Every structure is written in structure tokens, then in C-alpha cells.
């Protein structure tokens, strides 16, 4: 039974004492029954609620209704009761809060003699590790690292790299297009970037020459997966632009980088090639670091270099002036500056480095395979 405030029939000291006694014992009983915060809130509102709480009621029914000569005494009593009630409400809250904390502690009691949860340490993925190594070789030469979006526009992936609309050079890129782009102008249509080269343009748009950058990243092509192809793979792009950059700079830089990566005894060789965004363009080969360039491993043929003693490692060339035209407004006047660029497949390099015979192993997430590189 919840307590209701009675009207006082008389204001004698005895009657007041009795009424106060009843109120306090009701207060204590109700307080003891409070077990959680929701109930506590109801309890608080019933006793100290402004509108119709017990305290408001004794003010109305006892103090205001008291005859003049009793006012002083009733006033004192009401004040004392007010303190008592407010105090009890507060203490009740503290009691349930500490109670809750204690029961949580009991439930979570820690047994420090139990063996801990073993969380195996992760490790760099072999492709990422290879990319980091390549990037650090160029960092040591003063290159900085840039990146760009994997979902790219036709403009950056093709047009600004001197692949005009409908040009057959686009066919070499086996592009995966984002669906439902036909309503947009061609240059705004989205696709999965087929190479990291678009970041050359993006960087030249935001940084004035001279620049020296490398761009590691993910690329996609419409290649069905097999032992040497994956629709998703990784490239590292490089770009150096300054006044008087020559093909000699390109050769010296890449020759140094290959020696740093594969050992000081590897040789490099360049043969002519074609890329729309470089002129002249070349493919660079390194002498096979597996067979030492002989094409043989003992009596066995060396497979990674297909018996040739050379491994094709990247595409490169001098930046085509047509590419600079697209960023001319940012200080890339092809009459005044020149540059070289290169791009290599990180997965392929990792395959060669670690002697892996199937690129799929890198991406199907088998921990037994990946652990070998930890
Ligand atoms: N983007 C080319 C590709 O994926 C690779 C490449 C070749 C990048 C020559 C370059 C370059 O920067 O100069 O086929």
C-alpha cells in the first residue's frame, strides 16, 4: 500500500508526532522496496515530485491548512520531514547504484590463473610487403607517395593519358565498366581503373613541377582468373617531371631501383614498346635473378624467365607532350619541362621473388599459405 497524506484533525504536538511517525515509516518501507532505477524514479516522483509529491502535499494539507497559532511548529516539522525525505531518496539511489556495480563485479570476477586468450599476430601480406619494399627504394631517392581512387572516370583512366575516345589502344586495357553510365558524357563515365597511371594526371593537377612520385595501388581488368591472371591486381607507378629530364635519367633511376630490389648483380635492358602516354616507350627487362641470366638451373630449364635469362618487369617511357597538354595550366608546359614514367605489376614481382606458381594463392585468403611469409 502506498502512503497517502492524511488531513490533520488537530494540531496538537501528539497528533503531529503521530502523523510524522507514520510518514517516516512509510518512507522507509517504500525505500527498502526499491530495487532498480526505474522503480527509484517512480519512488522519487511520488515523494518529491513538484506537482503532487508527498512533500508538496504536506505543505498544502498540513502547513497551509494549519491555524495561525500552530504554523510555527508545523513549519518546523515540515522542514525536518523535507530534509528526511530528500535524504532518503538520495541514499536509496546510491544503494541501488553500488548494488548494481557490486553484482557486476561479482559476475566479472577475474581469474588471473586462467590461460589468456591467444590472439595470433597478423603479418604483412606478401604483395603488400613487396609494394612497401619497392616504395621504400624510391622514397630513398626522394620520391613521395601518392594515391587515387580505384573507381575512376574515363577522363583520368583514358582521355587525359592520350587514349582518345574509340582509339584502339583502349582495347589493350580489358576494362571493367560501371553499369548504367550511358546518360553521362563519356569523360565522366565510371570504370574500375585499369592501371595506376590516372594518378599521374591527378597529381599533376594538384602539384606543380618539379615532382617525383610513386603510386602503389589496386587495379582491375576483365581477365578471367588463372595461375597468372587475376581480375584484381596491384601496380606501382612512378613519375618524375622537371626541367631537362632525359631518357638517361629514366634508365639510371630504374637500373638503380632494380639493383636495390633484386641484388647488385642484376642487369637491365630496354626494348622499344608502345604506350599512348609515353613517347618513346620501352619495356624494361632484368637479367633473371633466379638462374643468374643463364636460362638454366643446373640441367633444368629456368621457367620464370622462359629460358631466356631475362624477365620483363615494367613499362616505361618519356611522358608524351600530349599528356602535359591536359595539365598545362598548372605549370606543365611541354616546351619547358619533361619527364619520365614507369609502371610495374607488384603481384608479378612478388611471384618471382617468392617463387609462387599461382597468383590466385595471394588472394584466396588461405592462412596456411599466407603464414609462410610472416
Ligand atoms: N599503365 C601501363 C599498363 O598498365 C603501365 C605503364 C607503362 C605505366 C608505361 C607507365 C608507363 O607509367 O610509362 O599497362
Boltz pocket constraint, residues with backbone or C-beta under 6 A from the ligand:
constraints:
  - pocket:
      binder: B
      contacts: [[A, 194], [A, 195], [A, 196], [A, 197], [A, 237], [A, 238], [A, 275], [A, 278], [A, 282], [A, 314], [A, 315], [A, 316], [A, 317], [A, 340], [A, 341], [A, 342], [A, 343], [A, 344]]
      max_distance: 6.0
